[in-house]
Amino acid sequence: MSRKEPKTLRVACFADGRRKIITFKRSAYWWSASEGAYPLSAALETIKEQGGWIETIPNPNYRARGLFG
């Protein structure tokens, strides 16, 4: 079973130090919190309401596959 890893991860960051990775499901980014899972557009509003923001970071698990990899 092959699973394509995105090159970058989107992370919900909060002022109190909490960080939660936004996962890629069904061709859309989803953010899961205690309330449930949201598409990214709805998650942005929810995260901002909680005083948070989104950061994009390189995915440490991503392995580029090319001719020699």
mmCIF file of the N, C-alpha and C atoms, coordinates in Angstrom:
data_MODEL
# 
_entry.id   MODEL 
# 
loop_
_atom_site.group_PDB 
_atom_site.id 
_atom_site.type_symbol 
_atom_site.label_atom_id 
_atom_site.label_alt_id 
_atom_site.label_comp_id 
_atom_site.label_asym_id 
_atom_site.label_entity_id 
_atom_site.label_seq_id 
_atom_site.pdbx_PDB_ins_code 
_atom_site.Cartn_x 
_atom_site.Cartn_y 
_atom_site.Cartn_z 
_atom_site.occupancy 
_atom_site.B_iso_or_equiv 
_atom_site.pdbx_formal_charge 
_atom_site.auth_seq_id 
_atom_site.auth_comp_id 
_atom_site.auth_asym_id 
_atom_site.auth_atom_id 
_atom_site.pdbx_PDB_model_num 
ATOM 1   N N  . MET A 1 1  ? 0.845   -1.185 0.000   1.00 0.00 ? 1  MET A N  1 
ATOM 2   C CA . MET A 1 1  ? 0.000   0.000  0.000   1.00 0.00 ? 1  MET A CA 1 
ATOM 3   C C  . MET A 1 1  ? 0.886   1.242  0.000   1.00 0.00 ? 1  MET A C  1 
ATOM 4   N N  . SER A 1 2  ? 0.800   2.015  -1.036  1.00 0.00 ? 2  SER A N  1 
ATOM 5   C CA . SER A 1 2  ? 1.628   3.214  -1.098  1.00 0.00 ? 2  SER A CA 1 
ATOM 6   C C  . SER A 1 2  ? 0.801   4.436  -0.726  1.00 0.00 ? 2  SER A C  1 
ATOM 7   N N  . ARG A 1 3  ? 1.428   5.317  -0.006  1.00 0.00 ? 3  ARG A N  1 
ATOM 8   C CA . ARG A 1 3  ? 0.756   6.535  0.426   1.00 0.00 ? 3  ARG A CA 1 
ATOM 9   C C  . ARG A 1 3  ? 1.669   7.700  0.108   1.00 0.00 ? 3  ARG A C  1 
ATOM 10  N N  . LYS A 1 4  ? 1.167   8.655  -0.642  1.00 0.00 ? 4  LYS A N  1 
ATOM 11  C CA . LYS A 1 4  ? 1.975   9.803  -1.023  1.00 0.00 ? 4  LYS A CA 1 
ATOM 12  C C  . LYS A 1 4  ? 2.057   10.794 0.119   1.00 0.00 ? 4  LYS A C  1 
ATOM 13  N N  . GLU A 1 5  ? 3.266   11.101 0.556   1.00 0.00 ? 5  GLU A N  1 
ATOM 14  C CA . GLU A 1 5  ? 3.458   12.078 1.622   1.00 0.00 ? 5  GLU A CA 1 
ATOM 15  C C  . GLU A 1 5  ? 3.611   13.463 1.002   1.00 0.00 ? 5  GLU A C  1 
ATOM 16  N N  . PRO A 1 6  ? 2.921   14.471 1.545   1.00 0.00 ? 6  PRO A N  1 
ATOM 17  C CA . PRO A 1 6  ? 3.138   15.823 1.032   1.00 0.00 ? 6  PRO A CA 1 
ATOM 18  C C  . PRO A 1 6  ? 4.536   16.319 1.394   1.00 0.00 ? 6  PRO A C  1 
ATOM 19  N N  . LYS A 1 7  ? 5.104   17.201 0.556   1.00 0.00 ? 7  LYS A N  1 
ATOM 20  C CA . LYS A 1 7  ? 6.447   17.732 0.815   1.00 0.00 ? 7  LYS A CA 1 
ATOM 21  C C  . LYS A 1 7  ? 6.463   18.627 2.045   1.00 0.00 ? 7  LYS A C  1 
ATOM 22  N N  . THR A 1 8  ? 5.354   19.290 2.284   1.00 0.00 ? 8  THR A N  1 
ATOM 23  C CA . THR A 1 8  ? 5.270   20.185 3.444   1.00 0.00 ? 8  THR A CA 1 
ATOM 24  C C  . THR A 1 8  ? 4.060   19.835 4.281   1.00 0.00 ? 8  THR A C  1 
ATOM 25  N N  . LEU A 1 9  ? 4.124   20.164 5.543   1.00 0.00 ? 9  LEU A N  1 
ATOM 26  C CA . LEU A 1 9  ? 3.009   19.943 6.458   1.00 0.00 ? 9  LEU A CA 1 
ATOM 27  C C  . LEU A 1 9  ? 2.449   21.288 6.881   1.00 0.00 ? 9  LEU A C  1 
ATOM 28  N N  . ARG A 1 10 ? 1.155   21.333 7.095   1.00 0.00 ? 10 ARG A N  1 
ATOM 29  C CA . ARG A 1 10 ? 0.532   22.527 7.650   1.00 0.00 ? 10 ARG A CA 1 
ATOM 30  C C  . ARG A 1 10 ? 0.247   22.246 9.110   1.00 0.00 ? 10 ARG A C  1 
ATOM 31  N N  . VAL A 1 11 ? 0.637   23.186 9.949   1.00 0.00 ? 11 VAL A N  1 
ATOM 32  C CA . VAL A 1 11 ? 0.521   22.989 11.389  1.00 0.00 ? 11 VAL A CA 1 
ATOM 33  C C  . VAL A 1 11 ? -0.295  24.113 11.995  1.00 0.00 ? 11 VAL A C  1 
ATOM 34  N N  . ALA A 1 12 ? -1.288  23.741 12.818  1.00 0.00 ? 12 ALA A N  1 
ATOM 35  C CA . ALA A 1 12 ? -2.049  24.734 13.580  1.00 0.00 ? 12 ALA A CA 1 
ATOM 36  C C  . ALA A 1 12 ? -1.240  25.036 14.835  1.00 0.00 ? 12 ALA A C  1 
ATOM 37  N N  . CYS A 1 13 ? -0.883  26.304 15.029  1.00 0.00 ? 13 CYS A N  1 
ATOM 38  C CA . CYS A 1 13 ? -0.057  26.712 16.161  1.00 0.00 ? 13 CYS A CA 1 
ATOM 39  C C  . CYS A 1 13 ? -0.875  27.640 17.063  1.00 0.00 ? 13 CYS A C  1 
ATOM 40  N N  . PHE A 1 14 ? -0.684  27.483 18.356  1.00 0.00 ? 14 PHE A N  1 
ATOM 41  C CA . PHE A 1 14 ? -1.410  28.303 19.321  1.00 0.00 ? 14 PHE A CA 1 
ATOM 42  C C  . PHE A 1 14 ? -0.432  28.990 20.261  1.00 0.00 ? 14 PHE A C  1 
ATOM 43  N N  . ALA A 1 15 ? -0.844  30.125 20.797  1.00 0.00 ? 15 ALA A N  1 
ATOM 44  C CA . ALA A 1 15 ? 0.020   30.945 21.651  1.00 0.00 ? 15 ALA A CA 1 
ATOM 45  C C  . ALA A 1 15 ? 0.502   30.196 22.889  1.00 0.00 ? 15 ALA A C  1 
ATOM 46  N N  . ASP A 1 16 ? -0.277  29.235 23.372  1.00 0.00 ? 16 ASP A N  1 
ATOM 47  C CA . ASP A 1 16 ? 0.128   28.503 24.573  1.00 0.00 ? 16 ASP A CA 1 
ATOM 48  C C  . ASP A 1 16 ? 1.104   27.365 24.266  1.00 0.00 ? 16 ASP A C  1 
ATOM 49  N N  . GLY A 1 17 ? 1.566   27.272 23.011  1.00 0.00 ? 17 GLY A N  1 
ATOM 50  C CA . GLY A 1 17 ? 2.566   26.276 22.648  1.00 0.00 ? 17 GLY A CA 1 
ATOM 51  C C  . GLY A 1 17 ? 2.010   25.021 21.992  1.00 0.00 ? 17 GLY A C  1 
ATOM 52  N N  . ARG A 1 18 ? 0.683   24.878 21.955  1.00 0.00 ? 18 ARG A N  1 
ATOM 53  C CA . ARG A 1 18 ? 0.096   23.703 21.302  1.00 0.00 ? 18 ARG A CA 1 
ATOM 54  C C  . ARG A 1 18 ? 0.317   23.773 19.800  1.00 0.00 ? 18 ARG A C  1 
ATOM 55  N N  . ARG A 1 19 ? 0.629   22.626 19.207  1.00 0.00 ? 19 ARG A N  1 
ATOM 56  C CA . ARG A 1 19 ? 0.783   22.522 17.755  1.00 0.00 ? 19 ARG A CA 1 
ATOM 57  C C  . ARG A 1 19 ? 0.074   21.267 17.305  1.00 0.00 ? 19 ARG A C  1 
ATOM 58  N N  . LYS A 1 20 ? -0.677  21.348 16.209  1.00 0.00 ? 20 LYS A N  1 
ATOM 59  C CA . LYS A 1 20 ? -1.398  20.183 15.700  1.00 0.00 ? 20 LYS A CA 1 
ATOM 60  C C  . LYS A 1 20 ? -1.240  20.155 14.186  1.00 0.00 ? 20 LYS A C  1 
ATOM 61  N N  . ILE A 1 21 ? -0.796  19.025 13.660  1.00 0.00 ? 21 ILE A N  1 
ATOM 62  C CA . ILE A 1 21 ? -0.600  18.894 12.214  1.00 0.00 ? 21 ILE A CA 1 
ATOM 63  C C  . ILE A 1 21 ? -1.948  18.763 11.523  1.00 0.00 ? 21 ILE A C  1 
ATOM 64  N N  . ILE A 1 22 ? -2.102  19.484 10.430  1.00 0.00 ? 22 ILE A N  1 
ATOM 65  C CA . ILE A 1 22 ? -3.302  19.407 9.608   1.00 0.00 ? 22 ILE A CA 1 
ATOM 66  C C  . ILE A 1 22 ? -3.029  18.325 8.562   1.00 0.00 ? 22 ILE A C  1 
ATOM 67  N N  . THR A 1 23 ? -3.837  17.290 8.540   1.00 0.00 ? 23 THR A N  1 
ATOM 68  C CA . THR A 1 23 ? -3.575  16.151 7.662   1.00 0.00 ? 23 THR A CA 1 
ATOM 69  C C  . THR A 1 23 ? -4.276  16.301 6.312   1.00 0.00 ? 23 THR A C  1 
ATOM 70  N N  . PHE A 1 24 ? -3.762  15.581 5.335   1.00 0.00 ? 24 PHE A N  1 
ATOM 71  C CA . PHE A 1 24 ? -4.301  15.615 3.977   1.00 0.00 ? 24 PHE A CA 1 
ATOM 72  C C  . PHE A 1 24 ? -5.173  14.387 3.779   1.00 0.00 ? 24 PHE A C  1 
ATOM 73  N N  . LYS A 1 25 ? -6.476  14.584 3.645   1.00 0.00 ? 25 LYS A N  1 
ATOM 74  C CA . LYS A 1 25 ? -7.412  13.479 3.455   1.00 0.00 ? 25 LYS A CA 1 
ATOM 75  C C  . LYS A 1 25 ? -8.375  13.812 2.320   1.00 0.00 ? 25 LYS A C  1 
ATOM 76  N N  . ARG A 1 26 ? -8.665  12.822 1.520   1.00 0.00 ? 26 ARG A N  1 
ATOM 77  C CA . ARG A 1 26 ? -9.641  12.976 0.434   1.00 0.00 ? 26 ARG A CA 1 
ATOM 78  C C  . ARG A 1 26 ? -9.390  14.217 -0.419  1.00 0.00 ? 26 ARG A C  1 
ATOM 79  N N  . SER A 1 27 ? -8.146  14.436 -0.797  1.00 0.00 ? 27 SER A N  1 
ATOM 80  C CA . SER A 1 27 ? -7.753  15.562 -1.664  1.00 0.00 ? 27 SER A CA 1 
ATOM 81  C C  . SER A 1 27 ? -8.011  16.927 -1.047  1.00 0.00 ? 27 SER A C  1 
ATOM 82  N N  . ALA A 1 28 ? -8.099  16.994 0.270   1.00 0.00 ? 28 ALA A N  1 
ATOM 83  C CA . ALA A 1 28 ? -8.256  18.289 0.943   1.00 0.00 ? 28 ALA A CA 1 
ATOM 84  C C  . ALA A 1 28 ? -7.559  18.222 2.299   1.00 0.00 ? 28 ALA A C  1 
ATOM 85  N N  . TYR A 1 29 ? -7.093  19.361 2.768   1.00 0.00 ? 29 TYR A N  1 
ATOM 86  C CA . TYR A 1 29 ? -6.487  19.407 4.093   1.00 0.00 ? 29 TYR A CA 1 
ATOM 87  C C  . TYR A 1 29 ? -7.574  19.392 5.151   1.00 0.00 ? 29 TYR A C  1 
ATOM 88  N N  . TRP A 1 30 ? -7.356  18.583 6.194   1.00 0.00 ? 30 TRP A N  1 
ATOM 89  C CA . TRP A 1 30 ? -8.305  18.492 7.289   1.00 0.00 ? 30 TRP A CA 1 
ATOM 90  C C  . TRP A 1 30 ? -7.591  18.742 8.599   1.00 0.00 ? 30 TRP A C  1 
ATOM 91  N N  . TRP A 1 31 ? -8.290  19.386 9.505   1.00 0.00 ? 31 TRP A N  1 
ATOM 92  C CA . TRP A 1 31 ? -7.758  19.653 10.835  1.00 0.00 ? 31 TRP A CA 1 
ATOM 93  C C  . TRP A 1 31 ? -8.690  19.004 11.825  1.00 0.00 ? 31 TRP A C  1 
ATOM 94  N N  . SER A 1 32 ? -8.180  18.128 12.660  1.00 0.00 ? 32 SER A N  1 
ATOM 95  C CA . SER A 1 32 ? -9.057  17.490 13.620  1.00 0.00 ? 32 SER A CA 1 
ATOM 96  C C  . SER A 1 32 ? -8.789  18.054 15.002  1.00 0.00 ? 32 SER A C  1 
ATOM 97  N N  . ALA A 1 33 ? -9.820  18.385 15.658  1.00 0.00 ? 33 ALA A N  1 
ATOM 98  C CA . ALA A 1 33 ? -9.747  18.913 17.022  1.00 0.00 ? 33 ALA A CA 1 
ATOM 99  C C  . ALA A 1 33 ? -10.787 18.166 17.833  1.00 0.00 ? 33 ALA A C  1 
ATOM 100 N N  . SER A 1 34 ? -10.961 18.559 19.065  1.00 0.00 ? 34 SER A N  1 
ATOM 101 C CA . SER A 1 34 ? -11.943 17.866 19.903  1.00 0.00 ? 34 SER A CA 1 
ATOM 102 C C  . SER A 1 34 ? -13.353 17.983 19.321  1.00 0.00 ? 34 SER A C  1 
ATOM 103 N N  . GLU A 1 35 ? -13.589 19.051 18.557  1.00 0.00 ? 35 GLU A N  1 
ATOM 104 C CA . GLU A 1 35 ? -14.928 19.257 17.983  1.00 0.00 ? 35 GLU A CA 1 
ATOM 105 C C  . GLU A 1 35 ? -15.180 18.348 16.782  1.00 0.00 ? 35 GLU A C  1 
ATOM 106 N N  . GLY A 1 36 ? -14.132 17.838 16.148  1.00 0.00 ? 36 GLY A N  1 
ATOM 107 C CA . GLY A 1 36 ? -14.308 17.009 14.964  1.00 0.00 ? 36 GLY A CA 1 
ATOM 108 C C  . GLY A 1 36 ? -13.286 17.376 13.907  1.00 0.00 ? 36 GLY A C  1 
ATOM 109 N N  . ALA A 1 37 ? -13.576 17.069 12.650  1.00 0.00 ? 37 ALA A N  1 
ATOM 110 C CA . ALA A 1 37 ? -12.664 17.361 11.548  1.00 0.00 ? 37 ALA A CA 1 
ATOM 111 C C  . ALA A 1 37 ? -13.300 18.383 10.602  1.00 0.00 ? 37 ALA A C  1 
ATOM 112 N N  . TYR A 1 38 ? -12.472 19.269 10.102  1.00 0.00 ? 38 TYR A N  1 
ATOM 113 C CA . TYR A 1 38 ? -12.952 20.348 9.238   1.00 0.00 ? 38 TYR A CA 1 
ATOM 114 C C  . TYR A 1 38 ? -12.114 20.414 7.971   1.00 0.00 ? 38 TYR A C  1 
ATOM 115 N N  . PRO A 1 39 ? -12.720 20.796 6.842   1.00 0.00 ? 39 PRO A N  1 
ATOM 116 C CA . PRO A 1 39 ? -11.893 21.176 5.690   1.00 0.00 ? 39 PRO A CA 1 
ATOM 117 C C  . PRO A 1 39 ? -11.067 22.404 6.078   1.00 0.00 ? 39 PRO A C  1 
ATOM 118 N N  . LEU A 1 40 ? -9.936  22.605 5.408   1.00 0.00 ? 40 LEU A N  1 
ATOM 119 C CA . LEU A 1 40 ? -9.011  23.676 5.802   1.00 0.00 ? 40 LEU A CA 1 
ATOM 120 C C  . LEU A 1 40 ? -9.672  25.038 5.864   1.00 0.00 ? 40 LEU A C  1 
ATOM 121 N N  . SER A 1 41 ? -10.543 25.357 4.906   1.00 0.00 ? 41 SER A N  1 
ATOM 122 C CA . SER A 1 41 ? -11.170 26.680 4.896   1.00 0.00 ? 41 SER A CA 1 
ATOM 123 C C  . SER A 1 41 ? -11.961 26.926 6.183   1.00 0.00 ? 41 SER A C  1 
ATOM 124 N N  . ALA A 1 42 ? -12.722 25.928 6.621   1.00 0.00 ? 42 ALA A N  1 
ATOM 125 C CA . ALA A 1 42 ? -13.484 26.069 7.860   1.00 0.00 ? 42 ALA A CA 1 
ATOM 126 C C  . ALA A 1 42 ? -12.554 25.998 9.065   1.00 0.00 ? 42 ALA A C  1 
ATOM 127 N N  . ALA A 1 43 ? -11.504 25.189 8.964   1.00 0.00 ? 43 ALA A N  1 
ATOM 128 C CA . ALA A 1 43 ? -10.554 25.057 10.061  1.00 0.00 ? 43 ALA A CA 1 
ATOM 129 C C  . ALA A 1 43 ? -9.833  26.374 10.328  1.00 0.00 ? 43 ALA A C  1 
ATOM 130 N N  . LEU A 1 44 ? -9.508  27.114 9.261   1.00 0.00 ? 44 LEU A N  1 
ATOM 131 C CA . LEU A 1 44 ? -8.820  28.399 9.429   1.00 0.00 ? 44 LEU A CA 1 
ATOM 132 C C  . LEU A 1 44 ? -9.615  29.318 10.341  1.00 0.00 ? 44 LEU A C  1 
ATOM 133 N N  . GLU A 1 45 ? -10.912 29.397 10.117  1.00 0.00 ? 45 GLU A N  1 
ATOM 134 C CA . GLU A 1 45 ? -11.754 30.248 10.948  1.00 0.00 ? 45 GLU A CA 1 
ATOM 135 C C  . GLU A 1 45 ? -11.765 29.759 12.392  1.00 0.00 ? 45 GLU A C  1 
ATOM 136 N N  . THR A 1 46 ? -11.897 28.441 12.577  1.00 0.00 ? 46 THR A N  1 
ATOM 137 C CA . THR A 1 46 ? -11.938 27.865 13.915  1.00 0.00 ? 46 THR A CA 1 
ATOM 138 C C  . THR A 1 46 ? -10.619 28.087 14.646  1.00 0.00 ? 46 THR A C  1 
ATOM 139 N N  . ILE A 1 47 ? -9.505  27.881 13.932  1.00 0.00 ? 47 ILE A N  1 
ATOM 140 C CA . ILE A 1 47 ? -8.183  28.049 14.540  1.00 0.00 ? 47 ILE A CA 1 
ATOM 141 C C  . ILE A 1 47 ? -7.971  29.509 14.933  1.00 0.00 ? 47 ILE A C  1 
ATOM 142 N N  . LYS A 1 48 ? -8.359  30.433 14.049  1.00 0.00 ? 48 LYS A N  1 
ATOM 143 C CA . LYS A 1 48 ? -8.194  31.863 14.353  1.00 0.00 ? 48 LYS A CA 1 
ATOM 144 C C  . LYS A 1 48 ? -9.068  32.293 15.520  1.00 0.00 ? 48 LYS A C  1 
ATOM 145 N N  . GLU A 1 49 ? -10.268 31.711 15.618  1.00 0.00 ? 49 GLU A N  1 
ATOM 146 C CA . GLU A 1 49 ? -11.139 32.027 16.752  1.00 0.00 ? 49 GLU A CA 1 
ATOM 147 C C  . GLU A 1 49 ? -10.494 31.615 18.068  1.00 0.00 ? 49 GLU A C  1 
ATOM 148 N N  . GLN A 1 50 ? -9.681  30.557 18.033  1.00 0.00 ? 50 GLN A N  1 
ATOM 149 C CA . GLN A 1 50 ? -9.008  30.069 19.234  1.00 0.00 ? 50 GLN A CA 1 
ATOM 150 C C  . GLN A 1 50 ? -7.673  30.773 19.458  1.00 0.00 ? 50 GLN A C  1 
ATOM 151 N N  . GLY A 1 51 ? -7.391  31.807 18.656  1.00 0.00 ? 51 GLY A N  1 
ATOM 152 C CA . GLY A 1 51 ? -6.156  32.576 18.812  1.00 0.00 ? 51 GLY A CA 1 
ATOM 153 C C  . GLY A 1 51 ? -4.947  31.923 18.165  1.00 0.00 ? 51 GLY A C  1 
ATOM 154 N N  . GLY A 1 52 ? -5.169  31.052 17.190  1.00 0.00 ? 52 GLY A N  1 
ATOM 155 C CA . GLY A 1 52 ? -4.068  30.352 16.554  1.00 0.00 ? 52 GLY A CA 1 
ATOM 156 C C  . GLY A 1 52 ? -3.785  30.832 15.150  1.00 0.00 ? 52 GLY A C  1 
ATOM 157 N N  . TRP A 1 53 ? -2.813  30.202 14.519  1.00 0.00 ? 53 TRP A N  1 
ATOM 158 C CA . TRP A 1 53 ? -2.429  30.523 13.153  1.00 0.00 ? 53 TRP A CA 1 
ATOM 159 C C  . TRP A 1 53 ? -1.885  29.262 12.496  1.00 0.00 ? 53 TRP A C  1 
ATOM 160 N N  . ILE A 1 54 ? -1.681  29.328 11.178  1.00 0.00 ? 54 ILE A N  1 
ATOM 161 C CA . ILE A 1 54 ? -1.197  28.181 10.404  1.00 0.00 ? 54 ILE A CA 1 
ATOM 162 C C  . ILE A 1 54 ? 0.256   28.420 10.012  1.00 0.00 ? 54 ILE A C  1 
ATOM 163 N N  . GLU A 1 55 ? 1.090   27.391 10.166  1.00 0.00 ? 55 GLU A N  1 
ATOM 164 C CA . GLU A 1 55 ? 2.467   27.438 9.688   1.00 0.00 ? 55 GLU A CA 1 
ATOM 165 C C  . GLU A 1 55 ? 2.678   26.285 8.719   1.00 0.00 ? 55 GLU A C  1 
ATOM 166 N N  . THR A 1 56 ? 3.502   26.512 7.710   1.00 0.00 ? 56 THR A N  1 
ATOM 167 C CA . THR A 1 56 ? 3.866   25.462 6.772   1.00 0.00 ? 56 THR A CA 1 
ATOM 168 C C  . THR A 1 56 ? 5.312   25.076 7.055   1.00 0.00 ? 56 THR A C  1 
ATOM 169 N N  . ILE A 1 57 ? 5.547   23.789 7.319   1.00 0.00 ? 57 ILE A N  1 
ATOM 170 C CA . ILE A 1 57 ? 6.896   23.316 7.639   1.00 0.00 ? 57 ILE A CA 1 
ATOM 171 C C  . ILE A 1 57 ? 7.260   22.169 6.708   1.00 0.00 ? 57 ILE A C  1 
ATOM 172 N N  . PRO A 1 58 ? 8.558   21.940 6.463   1.00 0.00 ? 58 PRO A N  1 
ATOM 173 C CA . PRO A 1 58 ? 8.951   20.779 5.648   1.00 0.00 ? 58 PRO A CA 1 
ATOM 174 C C  . PRO A 1 58 ? 8.564   19.483 6.352   1.00 0.00 ? 58 PRO A C  1 
ATOM 175 N N  . ASN A 1 59 ? 8.159   18.501 5.587   1.00 0.00 ? 59 ASN A N  1 
ATOM 176 C CA . ASN A 1 59 ? 7.782   17.207 6.152   1.00 0.00 ? 59 ASN A CA 1 
ATOM 177 C C  . ASN A 1 59 ? 9.040   16.365 6.360   1.00 0.00 ? 59 ASN A C  1 
ATOM 178 N N  . PRO A 1 60 ? 9.384   16.045 7.617   1.00 0.00 ? 60 PRO A N  1 
ATOM 179 C CA . PRO A 1 60 ? 10.609  15.267 7.850   1.00 0.00 ? 60 PRO A CA 1 
ATOM 180 C C  . PRO A 1 60 ? 10.510  13.836 7.332   1.00 0.00 ? 60 PRO A C  1 
ATOM 181 N N  . ASN A 1 61 ? 9.295   13.344 7.084   1.00 0.00 ? 61 ASN A N  1 
ATOM 182 C CA . ASN A 1 61 ? 9.102   11.972 6.613   1.00 0.00 ? 61 ASN A CA 1 
ATOM 183 C C  . ASN A 1 61 ? 9.070   11.865 5.082   1.00 0.00 ? 61 ASN A C  1 
ATOM 184 N N  . TYR A 1 62 ? 9.102   13.003 4.393   1.00 0.00 ? 62 TYR A N  1 
ATOM 185 C CA . TYR A 1 62 ? 9.007   12.986 2.930   1.00 0.00 ? 62 TYR A CA 1 
ATOM 186 C C  . TYR A 1 62 ? 10.305  12.480 2.323   1.00 0.00 ? 62 TYR A C  1 
ATOM 187 N N  . ARG A 1 63 ? 10.188  11.518 1.426   1.00 0.00 ? 63 ARG A N  1 
ATOM 188 C CA . ARG A 1 63 ? 11.353  10.995 0.706   1.00 0.00 ? 63 ARG A CA 1 
ATOM 189 C C  . ARG A 1 63 ? 11.109  11.209 -0.778  1.00 0.00 ? 63 ARG A C  1 
ATOM 190 N N  . ALA A 1 64 ? 11.945  12.057 -1.388  1.00 0.00 ? 64 ALA A N  1 
ATOM 191 C CA . ALA A 1 64 ? 11.794  12.313 -2.809  1.00 0.00 ? 64 ALA A CA 1 
ATOM 192 C C  . ALA A 1 64 ? 12.149  11.055 -3.590  1.00 0.00 ? 64 ALA A C  1 
ATOM 193 N N  . ARG A 1 65 ? 11.370  10.750 -4.582  1.00 0.00 ? 65 ARG A N  1 
ATOM 194 C CA . ARG A 1 65 ? 11.656  9.592  -5.422  1.00 0.00 ? 65 ARG A CA 1 
ATOM 195 C C  . ARG A 1 65 ? 11.928  10.083 -6.831  1.00 0.00 ? 65 ARG A C  1 
ATOM 196 N N  . GLY A 1 66 ? 13.080  9.742  -7.325  1.00 0.00 ? 66 GLY A N  1 
ATOM 197 C CA . GLY A 1 66 ? 13.452  10.149 -8.675  1.00 0.00 ? 66 GLY A CA 1 
ATOM 198 C C  . GLY A 1 66 ? 14.092  8.997  -9.425  1.00 0.00 ? 66 GLY A C  1 
ATOM 199 N N  . LEU A 1 67 ? 14.834  9.317  -10.444 1.00 0.00 ? 67 LEU A N  1 
ATOM 200 C CA . LEU A 1 67 ? 15.469  8.285  -11.242 1.00 0.00 ? 67 LEU A CA 1 
ATOM 201 C C  . LEU A 1 67 ? 16.492  7.479  -10.441 1.00 0.00 ? 67 LEU A C  1 
ATOM 202 N N  . PHE A 1 68 ? 17.160  8.146  -9.504  1.00 0.00 ? 68 PHE A N  1 
ATOM 203 C CA . PHE A 1 68 ? 18.229  7.494  -8.754  1.00 0.00 ? 68 PHE A CA 1 
ATOM 204 C C  . PHE A 1 68 ? 17.832  7.205  -7.316  1.00 0.00 ? 68 PHE A C  1 
ATOM 205 N N  . GLY A 1 69 ? 16.569  7.452  -6.951  1.00 0.00 ? 69 GLY A N  1 
ATOM 206 C CA . GLY A 1 69 ? 16.148  7.253  -5.575  1.00 0.00 ? 69 GLY A CA 1 
ATOM 207 C C  . GLY A 1 69 ? 15.310  6.073  -5.457  1.00 0.00 ? 69 GLY A C  1 
# 
